[in-house]
Amino acid sequence: MIGPWAHAATSPEGKIGDVVFGKPAVLDMQETTLQWFDYALKGVKNQYATGAPVRLFVMGDNIWRDEQEFPLAREKKVKYFLHSVKGARGMGGDGTLDANQPSSETPEVFEYDPANPVPTIGGRLCCGAELPPGPADQRSNETRSDVLVFSTPVLRKIWKSPVISEWSSMLAVPQLTRILQRC
């Protein structure tokens, strides 16, 4: 089961972070977990014994979809590449993300200051009520000069499949964390 949850309770209207996914996203996690354990550990013949082996929540349509495998057999893998001409620092930069392989571009460089880290906004689970988990507007971080921003053009259709990210890069500072956000 793959759903749009943070590691925290979903509101009654299906709000997680800054996004409302609607009532279909609301799930009684305790009851769902108990039913799963009844099936997996006790052999109880419930919906997990007879239903599809994979259940996905389709964000945008805000519906559940049953599938027979994961990853999906019909998935289409597309490689995206990072590009910039003048630099991708912050929202004012010209960083793009597209399927065209770069021919020759200069490396992106930014200065990392551990005394001034990029703050966490949203995400999986953090910092209590002050910084609730879930998807969040990242524009305040994207104004920083120590954040590289690479964006696609506006998507004209809703993606109906999961996005899996594989990173391949060389870093001058191996301890530096790379973060990918699909916004």
C-alpha positions, 0 to 999 in steps of 0.5 A, spaced: 500 500 500 502 506 497 499 512 500 500 520 501 501 520 508 506 523 512 508 519 519 503 522 522 495 523 522 491 525 516 486 530 518 479 528 517 479 532 510 485 529 508 490 534 509 497 532 509 502 538 510 500 544 505 496 539 500 489 537 501 488 530 498 481 529 499 477 524 504 479 518 500 486 519 503 484 518 510 485 511 512 484 508 519 491 506 520 490 502 526 484 498 523 488 497 516 494 495 520 490 490 524 487 487 518 494 486 515 497 483 521 491 478 521 492 476 514 500 476 514 501 473 521 494 469 523 492 467 516 485 470 516 482 470 509 480 478 509 481 483 503 488 482 503 488 474 501 483 476 496 485 483 493 490 485 488 497 485 491 498 492 490 494 498 492 496 505 490 493 512 491 494 516 485 495 524 487 492 529 483 486 524 481 486 523 489 483 516 488 486 509 490 488 504 484 489 496 485 495 493 481 498 486 480 505 488 481 510 494 483 514 497 479 508 497 474 510 493 468 507 499 464 512 504 467 516 508 462 523 510 464 525 517 462 532 520 464 532 527 466 538 531 466 540 538 469 542 544 465 543 551 466 547 557 462 548 562 467 547 558 474 541 555 478 542 558 484 535 560 487 529 561 484 532 567 480 537 562 476 536 558 470 536 551 472 532 546 468 530 539 468 529 535 461 530 529 457 535 532 453 542 530 455 547 535 456 553 536 451 557 541 455 555 545 460 559 548 466 559 545 473 554 548 478 558 551 484 555 554 491 558 555 498 555 551 503 555 554 510 554 549 516 553 555 520 547 557 516 544 550 514 538 550 509 532 549 514 527 543 513 520 545 511 515 539 511 518 532 509 517 525 512 517 527 519 520 532 523 520 537 529 513 537 532 507 542 531 512 547 529 514 544 522 509 539 521 510 533 516 508 532 509 508 536 502 510 544 503 511 550 499 519 550 498 519 557 495 522 560 501 528 556 501 529 556 493 531 564 494 537 562 498 544 562 494 546 556 497 540 552 494 540 550 486 533 549 483 532 545 477 525 545 474 521 542 468 516 546 464 509 546 467 507 539 466 501 539 462 498 532 464 498 529 471 503 523 472 499 517 473 505 513 476 510 513 481 517 517 480 523 514 482 529 518 483 536 515 481 542 520 483 549 520 479 553 525 481 560 527 483 561 532 489 567 535 492 564 535 499 562 527 500 558 529 506 553 534 503 546 531 502 543 531 496 535 532 496 530 531 490 523 534 491 518 533 486 513 539 487 
